Amino acid sequence: MDTKPQRMMSTLEVIRRVSRAMKEKKPLSVVRVGDGENICLAQYKVWPMRKVLSTRWAKLSRRTNWKGVRLPNKKLRDQLIKSIKRADIVGIPYENDKEILAKQYTLRPLTDLCFQRYDIRPKALCHTFVNRHMVEYEEFWEMLRGKKVAVISRWAGSWKKWVKRRYDEFDIDFVKLIRIDRFGQIPEVLRKMKKVDCDIVLISAGVNAVILAERLAREQGRIAVDFGKSAVFMVKGDRKVRPWRPRAIRARRKAEGGESA
C-alpha cells in the first residue's frame, strides 16, 4: 500500500475523535507504528532475519527486557499485521521524519515496505508520536475529567501518582492498573480487563500496545489508545513530552482578575 496520498489527522483531530467516541460510547482503537513495530513486521517476509537482528532495536530485544518481546517472533509479527489492519487510527512516521530518533531506513521507508507487503490499508492515519503530543493539549486532560481510566503499563502506578499530584482537580478516576512486561502476558491482560468498567484505556506496553489496543476495542467494545512512552517520560520529567499544566490557566485567570489568590 502507498501511504503517501492519505491525509494524516492532526493531534487535535485525534483527541476529538477519541472524545467523541467516549461521549457516544463507541469502540475506538488508536495504535502506532514506529521503528520497533516496523522491525517486528519486517521479520522474514520484508527483510531477511539477519538484517532484522542486526538492528539496535532487535539487539536490545534479545539482551534486555526493555522491548517487551524477544526477536525473532513470528507470532507477534502476525498479530501485529492483523491488529494494524483492523485498528481505527494508525500512527506512522512522516517521510524523512526528524522527530523520531531512529535510523531513517527503519522508519517511513520500512513502514511503506511492510504495508505494501501485507496489504495494510489503514482506515485513518496520524503521526506516530500522537501519544506524546496529545498530552500537550488542555483538550486531552479535559477529555479525562471525571472519567474512569484504566492504565496498562509497567509505569501505571507511578503515572497515577504523578497525575494525581498535578491534575487532582480533574477528578480522574483510575479504576484499574495492570502491569505488563512481555508479549506472552497479552492473554492474561485481556482477561483482567473483561470485568473492568472504564471510559478509556491507556496502554504503554511497547509493540504489545498495538495488539492490546485493537483487541480491547474489537473484543470488549472499549476505547483504547496506544500511549507509548508518554507515561514514563512524564514520571521522569523527560522533556521529550511537555504536558499541558493546569497552573498555566490558573495563572492567566488570576492575571485577568478572574480567580482570587
N, C-alpha and C positions, 0 to 999 in steps of 0.2 A: 504493500500500500504506500502511496505517496502522501505523506502527511502535510506537505507544503501548502496546498491550496486551502486547507481548512483553517478558518479563523480561530485564534486562541481566545478563550474567555479571559477577562481581566480578573484580578483578585477580588475586586468588589462584586463582580458578576457571580463569581463562585460563592462568595459569602451570602449573597442574596438568594441564590438558588438553594443553598442549604437551609437558610432561614425560612424560605417558602415551603420547603419540604417538611420542616418542623411544624409549621403552622397548619399545614394540610395533613400532617401525619402520614406522609407517603415515603416509602423506602427510597434511599439515595446512597450511592457509593461514590466516593472520591478517592481515586488511587493515583500513585505517582510512579513514574519510570525515570530512574537516573542511571548512573554508571553501574551500580550494583545490580539492578534489575536487568539492564542490558546484558551484562556479563553472564548472568544466570540464564537468560533467554538464549544466548548465543551458543550454549553448550551443544557440541556435536553437530548441530544442523546448520549453524550460521558460521561458526568458527571451528577449526579443529580444537580438540580438547587441550592440546599442548599450548595453543595460543591463549585459550581461556585461562589456563593455570599459570601462565606467565605474568598475568596482570597483578598489580599490587592488591587489588580487592580480593582476588581469588587466593592469593598467598595468605592474606590476613584471615580469610575464612578457614584456612587449614591450620594456622598457627595459633589462633586466638578464638575466643567465643564472642567477639565483638559483632560479627555479622549475622549471627542467629542461624547460620547454616554452614555446612562444610561441603565444598565442591570437590568432585563432581556430584550432582544430584539431579537425575533426570525427572524424578517425581516432582520436585519443586518446579523445575522448568515447565513441565506440562500443566501444573496447576496455575502457574503464573499466566501462561498463554490463555487458559480458559477464563481466568478472572479479569484480565485486561480486556478481553473481547466483550465480556458481559457488563463491565463497570459503566456507570453513567457518565462520569467525568474522569478523564485520564490526563495527568500532568506529564509533560515531556520536555526535554531540553530545547532551548532555542537553537537555531543554526548558529554556529560559531559562538556558543554560549560562554560568556566570560564570568558568569556568577558562580557556576558550579566548578569547584576546584578539583578537576579530574582531567585526564588526558582527553583531548578532543575526539580521538578516534573511538573512545568508549562512550561518547555522548550522542548527539543527534545523528551522526552518520551510522552508528550502530543501532540506534532506535529505528531508523528508516529501514535498515537491512533486516532487522528482526521482524518488524511489522509486515514487510513485504514477504518474507519467508513463510510467516504463519498466517498471512491474510488477515491481519488485525486491522479493523476499521473502527476506531473509537467513535462513540456517539457524540462526544464533545471533548475538546482539548483545552488545557490551560498549561501554565508553566510548572515544571517540576517543583519549584520552590514556593508554590502557592501556600503550602503549610507555614512557611516562615513569614510570609507577607500578610497572611490573614490576621495574625495577632497584632499587627501594626495599626489596625483599624478599630476605632471605637465600635463600629457596627458588629464586629466579631464578638466583642465582650457583651454588648447589648443583646446579641442573639442568645447568649448563655445565661442572661439574667433570669434568676428564679427557676432555671431549668434543672432537670435531673440528668447528670452526666456520668457516664461510665468511662473509665480510662484503662486501656490495656497497654502496659508498658512496665519495664523493669524500674522506671522512674516514677511510676504512678503515685506512690505515697509522698515522695519528695515534691512532686509538682503540685499535688493537692495542697500541701502546707504552704508552698510558695504563693499559690493563687489566693488562699485564704488570708494571707498577710497583706496582700496588695489589692485584692478585689472583694474584700469582705462585704462591702455594701451591695454587691451584685447578687448576693444570696444564692450563689451557685451550689447546688446540692450534689455532692459526689456520692452517688448511690452504690457504686461498685468499682473496686480497684483490683485489677488482675495482672499479675506479673507473668511475663513471657520472656524466655531466653533463647528458644531454639524452634526450628521448623516443626519438629516432632510433637510439640505441645499444642499445635493448632486444634486438633480434635477436642482436647481437654478444655481449651479456652472456649470453644464454641458451646460445649456442654455447660460450662459455668455461666454462660451468658443467657441460656434459654429462659430462665425464670426472672431475669433482671428487668425491672420496669424503669426505662430511662428514655429521655428525649433524643439523645445523641451519644455516639460512641467515638472517642478519640483514640487512635491507635498509633503507638510508637513502637514498632517491632521490626524495623529493618525491612527487608524484602517480604517478610511474612505478613506485613501490614496490608499489602496488596490483596493477598488471598483472604485475609480475615475481613477486611472492609467489604469486599464484594460478596462474600458468602453471608456475612451478617445481614446485609441489605436484602439479598435474594432469598435466603433461607428463613430469616427471622423477621423480615419486614422492617429493618432498622435504618436509621440514618447513620452512616459510618464514614469517618474521614481518616485517611492515612495522614497522621500528624507528624510523621518523620522525627527529626531531632529537635523540633521546636521545644518540647518539654525540657529535655536535658539542657539545652542552651539557655533557657530562661532560668532554670535552677542554678546553673553555674555562672550566670551573668555574662555569657559569651555574647559579644557584640554582633555575631552573625544574625542574631534575632533581636529586634528592638521593639518590644511590645508597647502598645499604647498604654499610657498610665492615667488613671482617674485624676491624679493630682493636677494634671495639666488643665483639665476642665475646671476643677475647683479653684485653681489659681486665677483663671480667666474670669470666672463668675465673681470672685472676690474683688478683682480689679474693677469689674463693672458695677460693683456695689450690690450684687445680687445674692451674696452669701456673707453672713456675719463671721467675724473671726471667732 
